[in-house]
Amino acid sequence: MLAVILFFVCLAASSIGAVAGYGGGVIIKPVVDAMNVMPASTISFLSGCTVLAMSVVSLLRSRGNGVILQLKTTAPLAVGAAIGGLIGKALLEMVKQQSDENMLGMTQSFFLLLTTVLVFIYTLKKDQLPSYQLHNILVCTGVGLVLGIVSSFIGIGGGPLNMALLFFCFSMDAKTAAKNSIFIIMFSQLASLVSALIQQTVPTFNWSDLIMMAAGGCGGALLGNFISKRISNRAIEKLLIILMLVIIGINIYNLARYGLAVFNP
């Protein structure tokens, strides 16, 4: 029964994520956290695998739809995000070893909430703020490095932070930013998965949960690409705002729940 629920959570999250460029992890992680059905480290791992499956299918399905991957800037970003993802994964393991699952969940919820609030404020004000066209490879790689560290540590793959950076640093429109964001997410999540396998830090999980979540991610990628072709850039920007409000609400709940468990064991 749980695997079926996880399938529909991932299907819905990945559909929205494929349209908005969030990848789905930023929704899957807090929603499954709120369900309180598995440890925080397991949720992070399964969410990452789901996002990886979703991003691969989404990029394959979106070929030829007129939205271009800006590889001169996105490729260095992706490489930086992959390296940053490994660093973020190591930081996550350090926190996990020094604390229990409730402290880990509270820490991740706090940083995800903080990140989402900051990106939400930027998204509301971005038309009044300057944007840039960065081209320097080292600068792009450095931006990706920071992005990868933060995203991997909080277990979301990139999500709203990707979109904000692509708006701000590269002046992309919403659809172009969404596709390039998913490209970056694919690299960072692949690096994170390979690292977990090599270092043997894969948490205990049920294969049925992984299979159903990955299937939901793939289905969501197909549905999201279908929707993306039929809506405007403005509609995607509105979706980003609504989505961030929902994520903020869920993370406030998760932060309170984990906080109570940590301070009132």
C-alpha positions as CSV (number, residue, x, y, z in Angstrom):
1,M,0.0,0.0,0.0
2,L,2.8,2.4,0.9
3,A,4.6,1.8,-2.4
4,V,1.4,2.7,-4.3
5,I,1.0,6.0,-2.3
6,L,4.7,6.8,-3.0
7,F,4.1,6.1,-6.7
8,F,1.4,8.7,-6.9
9,V,3.3,11.2,-4.8
10,C,6.3,10.9,-7.2
11,L,4.0,11.0,-10.3
12,A,2.5,14.3,-9.2
13,A,5.7,15.8,-7.9
14,S,7.7,14.8,-11.1
15,S,4.9,16.1,-13.4
16,I,5.1,19.5,-11.7
17,G,8.9,19.3,-11.4
18,A,9.3,18.5,-15.2
19,V,7.3,21.6,-16.0
20,A,8.8,23.9,-13.5
21,G,12.4,22.7,-13.7
22,Y,12.4,21.5,-10.0
23,G,13.0,17.9,-10.8
24,G,10.5,16.8,-8.2
25,G,12.8,16.2,-5.3
26,V,11.9,19.5,-3.6
27,I,8.4,18.2,-3.4
28,I,9.0,14.5,-2.8
29,K,11.5,15.0,0.1
30,P,9.2,17.1,2.4
31,V,6.0,15.3,1.5
32,V,7.4,11.8,2.3
33,D,9.1,13.4,5.4
34,A,5.7,14.6,6.5
35,M,4.3,11.1,6.0
36,N,6.7,9.8,8.7
37,V,7.1,6.4,7.0
38,M,10.9,6.0,6.8
39,P,14.2,7.6,8.1
40,A,15.3,11.0,6.6
41,S,18.4,9.4,5.1
42,T,16.4,6.8,3.2
43,I,14.0,9.5,1.9
44,S,17.0,11.5,0.6
45,F,18.4,8.5,-1.2
46,L,15.1,7.3,-2.7
47,S,14.1,10.9,-3.7
48,G,17.5,11.3,-5.4
49,C,17.1,8.1,-7.4
50,T,13.5,9.2,-8.4
51,V,14.8,12.6,-9.6
52,L,17.6,11.0,-11.6
53,A,15.1,8.7,-13.4
54,M,12.8,11.6,-14.0
55,S,15.5,13.9,-15.3
56,V,16.8,11.3,-17.8
57,V,13.4,10.5,-19.2
58,S,12.4,14.2,-19.3
59,L,15.5,15.2,-21.3
60,L,15.1,12.3,-23.7
61,R,11.4,13.1,-24.2
62,S,11.9,16.9,-24.7
63,R,14.3,16.6,-27.6
64,G,13.1,18.7,-30.5
65,N,10.5,20.7,-28.7
66,G,12.3,24.0,-29.5
67,V,13.7,24.6,-26.0
68,I,17.5,24.7,-26.2
69,L,20.1,23.4,-23.8
70,Q,22.7,26.2,-23.4
71,L,25.6,23.9,-23.0
72,K,28.3,26.5,-23.0
73,T,27.1,27.7,-19.6
74,T,25.0,24.8,-18.4
75,A,27.8,22.1,-18.9
76,P,30.2,23.8,-16.5
77,L,27.3,24.4,-14.1
78,A,26.5,20.7,-14.3
79,V,30.1,19.6,-13.7
80,G,30.3,22.0,-10.7
81,A,27.0,20.7,-9.4
82,A,28.2,17.1,-9.7
83,I,31.4,17.9,-7.7
84,G,29.4,19.9,-5.2
85,G,27.0,17.1,-4.9
86,L,29.8,14.8,-3.7
87,I,30.8,17.4,-1.1
88,G,27.2,17.9,0.0
89,K,26.8,14.1,0.3
90,A,30.0,13.9,2.5
91,L,28.6,16.7,4.7
92,L,25.3,14.9,5.0
93,E,27.1,11.7,6.1
94,M,29.0,13.7,8.7
95,V,25.8,15.1,10.2
96,K,24.3,11.6,10.1
97,Q,27.2,10.1,12.0
98,Q,27.2,12.8,14.6
99,S,23.5,12.8,15.2
100,D,20.3,10.8,15.0
101,E,17.7,10.7,12.1
102,N,15.5,13.3,13.8
103,M,18.4,15.8,14.0
104,L,19.3,15.1,10.4
105,G,15.6,15.6,9.3
106,M,15.4,18.9,11.3
107,T,18.6,20.2,9.8
108,Q,17.6,19.3,6.2
109,S,14.1,20.8,6.8
110,F,15.6,24.0,8.1
111,F,17.9,24.6,5.2
112,L,15.3,23.6,2.7
113,L,12.9,26.1,4.3
114,L,15.5,28.8,4.3
115,T,16.5,28.2,0.7
116,T,12.9,28.1,-0.5
117,V,12.0,31.3,1.3
118,L,14.9,33.2,-0.2
119,V,14.2,31.9,-3.7
120,F,10.5,32.8,-3.2
121,I,11.4,36.4,-2.4
122,Y,13.8,36.6,-5.3
123,T,11.1,35.2,-7.7
124,L,8.6,37.8,-6.7
125,K,11.2,40.6,-7.1
126,K,13.2,39.3,-10.1
127,D,11.6,41.7,-12.6
128,Q,12.8,44.6,-10.5
129,L,16.3,43.2,-10.1
130,P,19.2,43.0,-12.6
131,S,20.1,39.7,-14.3
132,Y,23.4,38.8,-16.0
133,Q,24.9,36.7,-18.8
134,L,27.8,34.9,-17.3
135,H,30.1,33.1,-19.7
136,N,33.4,32.5,-17.8
137,I,33.8,28.7,-17.4
138,L,35.4,29.0,-13.9
139,V,32.7,31.2,-12.6
140,C,30.0,28.9,-14.0
141,T,31.7,25.9,-12.4
142,G,31.9,27.8,-9.1
143,V,28.2,28.6,-9.2
144,G,27.4,25.0,-9.9
145,L,29.7,23.9,-7.1
146,V,27.7,25.9,-4.5
147,L,24.5,24.8,-6.0
148,G,25.5,21.1,-5.8
149,I,26.6,21.3,-2.2
150,V,23.4,22.9,-1.0
151,S,21.1,20.7,-3.1
152,S,22.8,17.4,-2.2
153,F,22.9,18.2,1.5
154,I,19.2,19.0,1.7
155,G,18.4,16.1,-0.6
156,I,16.3,17.9,-3.3
157,G,18.5,17.7,-6.5
158,G,18.4,21.5,-7.1
159,G,14.8,22.6,-7.6
160,P,14.0,26.2,-6.9
161,L,17.6,27.2,-6.3
162,N,18.5,26.0,-9.9
163,M,15.8,28.1,-11.4
164,A,16.7,31.3,-9.4
165,L,20.4,31.0,-10.4
166,L,19.5,30.4,-14.1
167,F,17.2,33.5,-14.0
168,F,19.8,35.7,-12.2
169,C,23.1,34.5,-13.7
170,F,22.1,33.7,-17.2
171,S,18.9,35.7,-18.0
172,M,17.0,32.6,-19.2
173,D,13.3,32.5,-19.7
174,A,11.2,30.1,-17.7
175,K,11.0,27.2,-20.2
176,T,14.7,27.4,-21.1
177,A,15.7,27.6,-17.4
178,A,13.5,24.6,-16.6
179,K,15.1,22.4,-19.2
180,N,18.7,23.4,-18.3
181,S,17.8,23.0,-14.6
182,I,16.8,19.4,-15.2
183,F,20.1,18.8,-17.1
184,I,22.0,20.0,-14.1
185,I,19.9,17.9,-11.7
186,M,20.7,14.8,-13.8
187,F,24.4,15.3,-13.4
188,S,24.3,16.1,-9.7
189,Q,22.1,13.2,-8.8
190,L,24.1,10.7,-10.9
191,A,27.3,11.8,-9.1
192,S,25.5,11.5,-5.7
193,L,24.3,7.9,-6.6
194,V,27.7,6.8,-7.8
195,S,29.3,8.2,-4.6
196,A,26.8,6.4,-2.4
197,L,27.5,3.1,-4.2
198,I,31.3,3.4,-4.1
199,Q,31.4,4.5,-0.5
200,Q,28.8,1.9,0.5
201,T,26.6,4.6,2.3
202,V,23.4,3.5,0.7
203,P,20.7,3.4,3.5
204,T,18.4,0.4,4.0
205,F,15.3,0.6,1.8
206,N,12.6,-1.5,0.3
207,W,13.0,-2.3,-3.4
208,S,9.3,-2.1,-4.0
209,D,9.4,1.5,-2.7
210,L,12.3,2.4,-5.0
211,I,10.7,0.8,-8.1
212,M,7.4,2.5,-7.6
213,M,9.0,5.9,-6.9
214,A,11.2,5.6,-9.9
215,A,8.2,4.6,-12.0
216,G,6.3,7.6,-10.7
217,G,9.3,9.8,-11.6
218,C,9.4,8.5,-15.2
219,G,5.6,8.8,-15.6
220,G,5.8,12.3,-14.2
221,A,8.5,13.3,-16.7
222,L,6.3,12.2,-19.6
223,L,3.2,14.0,-18.3
224,G,5.2,17.1,-17.4
225,N,6.7,17.4,-20.9
226,F,3.2,17.0,-22.4
227,I,2.0,19.9,-20.2
228,S,5.0,22.1,-20.7
229,K,4.4,22.2,-24.5
230,R,1.0,23.7,-23.9
231,I,1.6,26.4,-21.4
232,S,3.4,29.8,-21.5
233,N,6.5,31.0,-19.7
234,R,4.2,33.3,-17.6
235,A,2.2,30.3,-16.5
236,I,5.3,28.4,-15.4
237,E,6.5,31.4,-13.3
238,K,3.1,31.4,-11.6
239,L,3.4,27.7,-11.0
240,L,6.8,28.3,-9.4
241,I,5.4,30.8,-6.9
242,I,2.4,28.5,-5.9
243,L,4.7,25.5,-5.6
244,M,7.1,27.4,-3.3
245,L,4.3,28.5,-1.0
246,V,3.2,24.8,-0.7
247,I,6.8,23.7,0.0
248,I,7.3,26.4,2.6
249,G,4.2,25.2,4.4
250,I,5.2,21.6,4.4
251,N,8.7,22.4,5.6
252,I,7.4,24.5,8.5
253,Y,5.4,21.4,9.6
254,N,8.4,19.1,9.2
255,L,10.7,21.5,11.0
256,A,8.3,21.6,13.9
257,R,7.8,17.8,13.9
258,Y,11.5,17.0,13.9
259,G,12.2,19.8,16.4
260,L,9.7,18.3,18.9
261,A,11.3,14.9,18.5
262,V,14.8,16.3,19.0
263,F,14.1,18.5,22.0
264,N,11.4,16.3,23.6
265,P,12.7,12.8,23.0
